[in-house]
């Protein structure tokens, strides 16, 4: 009897102590990233967590690819629906006069070539967002759907060695397309995938619903930034090849070293012409990647690599392009090299911000709106797994420490 009374007494004490603890509701709950600068816990679902970095989405995903898709779809359900309505419903269908039926025929043919893990993400996303897969496919392919000739204005610069005075390598990246994408800044999303297989955790930077990527970095500190290369490579495309932006994300999942990445790029064939810029803590290089070949261009031995939208490697034997976009690309390329010379030895995040924010008309590479508009900008220090994200006229440079979000 004494033992029973003791057990009852202890149980009563535990219950009383629990009742004294403060209750936790959704507003009070803290996520694992609360100690990170500029990162606010918003919600979680299954093993996924949604944060906000200012107004940018940051979503941390875990598990197999289907599970990560489910987490993505639930946590960003509202944004997925809103971006589809704005980018597809209002822009492509109402304003541009395209039909859903025509767009989905092409989108499905591209989707059919996706590796299964990417299909699993989108199917999982569909389950919890309650948005049909066809609509999510269009969101994933929103960039080529909006693309018009001469509208791409992407720029890339990597500085290390003499240009940083021995400080860590730093990357600057401006990505731009038609003016429409400036209106979608609210939907910019950093998606951090932490797969439970042997794949390498990787982060994609783009718009909500994009499984493919033009800008990404993985846990090994490998960064990829793709610039369209149609100016030099021609308007040639192949539907029987995996979409190049999907391959880019696959490269990040599968490559722990630059040697692995080099082999992957050289093994693949591009679906349309691109310039694939790669950086890690040690250096950077650029792959000029049309549909008919590939050239690797290494950076300056002193520590500089610049790429815009035209091929630079002289071994192509190409004559100078005369189109407006070609002139703008060459101008941005020369401007970045001049700015790099001016800031040689002092490159760090604040200096790179100045370089990337300098407009074309003032000797920089930020889009002037004539052939396209800078939609988002990224600065990265691969060695530290830190990025800074900006959407001009929407949100200024915002630091995101990915090292605390890559975790299995």
N, C-alpha and C positions, 0 to 999 in steps of 0.2 A: 504493500500500500504506500509506504514511504517513497519508493522508487517512482510509483505512478504519480504521486503528488509532486515529486521533483520534476518529472518530465512535463507535467501540465504547467507547472510554474515557469519553467524555462520557455515553453512554447508561448505562454501568455506574455512573457517579457519580450520575446522576439517580435510578436505581433505589435505590441505597444511601441517598440522602437521603430518598426517599419512605418507605423502610422504617423510618427513624428517627422519622418523624412519628407522633404518638400516634393510635391507632385511635379512631374515633368510633362509638359505638353509640347506640341509641335513647335510653338514659338520659342520655348526655352531650350529645346534640344540642341546640343552642340555636336557638330560633325568633326571628323578627324582632322580636317584642314583648318580649323578655327585659328590655330596658331600661325598660319601662313599670312603674309601680307596680302591685302586686297582680295582675300578669298572668304566668302560668306556661305555657310551651310544653308541649303534651301530645303532639301527633302531627300529621302532615300526609298528605294524599292528593291526588294530581294537583296542582292549584294552590290547594287549600284548606288552611287551618291551624286546628287546634283549640287553644285555650288554656283555662285555668281562672283565674277571678278568685275566689279562695277556692274555694267549691264551685259557683259559677255557671259555666255553659258560655259561652264566647265563641268563635264560629266565624267565621273570615274567609274569604270565598268570592270566586272570580274566574272570569271567562269568560262564556260565554253561559248562559242560564237553565237549560238541560239540564245543562251541565257543573257549574254551581253546585249543582244538586240532587244530582248524583252525589257531589260533595265532602261535602255535608251528610249524605247518607245513610250514607256510609262512615264518616265521622268520629264520627257520633252514633248509629251502628247499635244499640248496646246500650241507650242511653237511649230511643230510639224504641220498641224492643220492650218495655222495662220500663214506660214510661208507658202504652202501649196496654194492657198487661196490667192495670195498676192502675186507670186512669181508665175504660177501656171494659169490659174483662173483669170486674173485681171490682166496680167502682162501678155502672156503668150496667146491665150485664147481670145479675150475681148479686144485687147489693143493691137496685137499682131495679126489676128485673124486666123491663127492655126486651129486645127480641130484636135480634140483629145484622141479621136480614132486614128488620125494620121500620125500623131506623135508617138502613141503607144506602140504602133507596129514597129517603128524603128527602135524604140527604147527596149522592147521585148527582145528584139534580135540581138541587141548588145548585151542585155542581161543574161541571155542564154549561154554566153561564153564565160560568165563570171565563175571563178573557182567556188566550190561548194561553201567554204567558210563565209564568203561574202553574201551568198544567197541566204545562209542561215541567219546572219545578222538582220537582213531585211525582213525575213519571214518572222523572226522573233519580234522585231520592231512593229510589224503589222498586228501581231496578236494583242499587244498591250496598248497600242495607240488607237486601235480600232479604225485604222486607215488601210484600205486595200493595198496589196503589194504593188499593183500597177501604178498607183499614185506615188508611192514611195520610190519606185524606179525612176519616175520622172524627176522627183526631187534629187535623187542621187546624180542624175545626169543634167541637172539644171544649168550647168555652165555651158556645155556644148549646145543645149537647146536655145540659149540666149546669144550664142556667139555670132558675130557678124564679121565679115572680112575687115581687116585692118583695125580691129578694136582692142586687141590685146596689148597691154603696156606693162608687162612684168619686168622687173629689174632685180638683180642679185649682186651682192658684193660680199666677199669674205676677206678679212684682214687678219694677219698673224705675223709672227717673226718681227722683222724690222718695223712693220706698220703698227704693231701694238707694243713695241719695245719689250718683247718677251712676255707680255701678259697673255691671258688665254685668247685663243682664236674667237673672233666674233663675226656674226653673219648679219647682214641687213637685207631685207626682202620687201619689195613693193609688188603687190599683185592687183592688177586692174583689168576691167573689161568694159562693157557698156555702162552707161550712167545708171541703169536700173539697179545695179548691184550696190550702189551707194545707199539705195532705199532699203536694202535688206540687212543693214548693219546690225539691227536688233537681233538678228538670228545667227550671228557669228558664234561658232561653237568650237571649243577645244574638247575633243573626245579622246579620253585616255583608256585604251584597251589593255587589260591585264589578262591575257588568255591563260587557261589552266593546262594547256598542252606545252610543248617545247618551244612554242613561238615566243618571240621577244616582245615584251610590252612596248606599245607604240602609241604616240599621240598624233591625231590628225587635226589640222586647223582649217576650218572652212565654214560652210553653212549647215544649219541643222538638217539632218537627213542625208548628208553626203557620207557615204561609206568609202568611196574613192577619195583621193586627195591630191592636191597640188602642192601642199606644204605640210611636212610632217617631220617628226623626230622620234627616235626610239631610245630605250633605256641604255643602250650601248653608246649613246651620244652621236649616232649617225643621223644627220639631217639631210633631207631632200627637199628641194624647191624646184618645181617644174615651170618653165616658161614655154609658151607656144612658139613653134618655130616655122610656121607656115610661110612667113616672108621668104625664107631661104629654101625650105624643103618642099614647097608647093602644096596646093590644096588637093592632096591625095589621101585617101583613107581606105582602110580595109575592115570590113565587118566580120571577117573570119579570123580576126586576131583579138585577143583580150584587150579591152580598153586600157590605154596607157595609164590613166590615173588610178585604175584598179591595180595594175601591176606595181605602181609606185608604193601603194600601201602594202602589197605583198612583199616587196623588197624590204620594207621596214620590219615586218613581222619575221622575216627569214634571214636577215643579215646582221651578224654580230660584229663583223669587221669590214673594212673597206675592200679587202680582197674578195670576200664573199659577195659584196654588193657589186663589185666590178664584174665578177663572173655572171651574176644574175642579169645585169644590164646587157652584157655582151651576148648572152644566150637568147634574150627576148627580142622580139621585133615590134616596133612601135606601130600603133594603129593609125596615128597621124603624126606629123612632124612635131617634135618637142626638143627642148634643151633641158637636160636633167642636171641640175647643179647639186653637188654633194659636198658635205663638209663634216669633219669630225674634229677632235681636239688638236690634231696634228697638221691639218692642211685641207685644201679644197681642190676640186676639179670639176670640169663641166663636160658632159656627154652631149654632143650635137647628134641628134637621134631622129633623122628622117625615116621614112618607111623603107628606104632602099639601102641603108648602111648605118654606120656609126663611127664617130671620131671622138677620142678622149682628149680634152685640152687641159693640161695641168696649169696650176697657178704660177705666178711669178715666183722665182726662187727666193725673193726677198719677202714674200708673204702677201700676195694680192691676187685675187681672181674677181673679174667682173664679167657679167653676162646679162644681155637684154633679150631681144627677140630675133636676132639674126645670127647666122653662123659666122664665126670668126676664124676658125682654122683654115689657113690658106691652102691646105692640101685638097680641099674640095674643088678648087679651080673655078669658083663661081664669080661671075661678073657682078659688079655693084648693082644693087637693086635701086630702082628709081621711084618706086611708089612712096606715097606720103608716110606710110607706116615704117617703111625701111629707113627713111630719113630720120624719123623720130627715134627709131631704135638705135641707129648709129650715133645720133646726138646724145641720147641718154648714156650710151656706153662710154663715149668720150668724156661726158660731164662727170661721170662717176670716177673715172680714172684721174681726172684733174683734181677732183675733191680729195681723192685718196692721197694724191701727192701733197696737197696742202696740209692734210692732217696726219701725214706719215709720222709714226712714232707715238701718236697720242690716242689711237683708237681704243675706246671703251664704250659702254652703252650710251652714255650721254652724247658722246661725239658721233656715234653711229646714228642716233636719233636726229641730230642736226643734218647729217648727210642725207638720210632718207627723206627728211621733210623739205629739203631744198627743191623748189619747183624747177621744171625744165627751163622756163624762161629766165631763171636766175642762176643757171649753171648746174642744176641737179637732175633728178630723175623722177620726181613726183609728177604724176600725170597732169596735163594742162587742160584736159577735157575736150580737146579737139578731136583726137582719135580714140579716146577712151578715158576712163577716170580711175584713179587709184581707189580701190574698194577697201583693202586692208593692208596693213604693214606689220611685219614681224622682225624682231631682233632676237637673236639667239646666241647663247654662249654654250656650245655643246658640252664642254668639259663639266660645266656646272648644272646642266640640264635646266637652265633658266631661259624663259622667253619673255619678251615684252610684246604685247599686241595692241594695235591701234586701228581705229576706223576713223578716217578724217571726217571732221564736222560732226562726229557722233561721240567718240570717246578717245581720250588721249592715251598715251603710252601707259599700259597697265602690266605690271610684273606678275608672272605666274611661275612658281617654282615646281617644275614637274618632278623633281627628285622625290618629293613627298607623295606623289600620286602614282608613281610606278611601284606597285607592290602586289605581290601574289600571296 
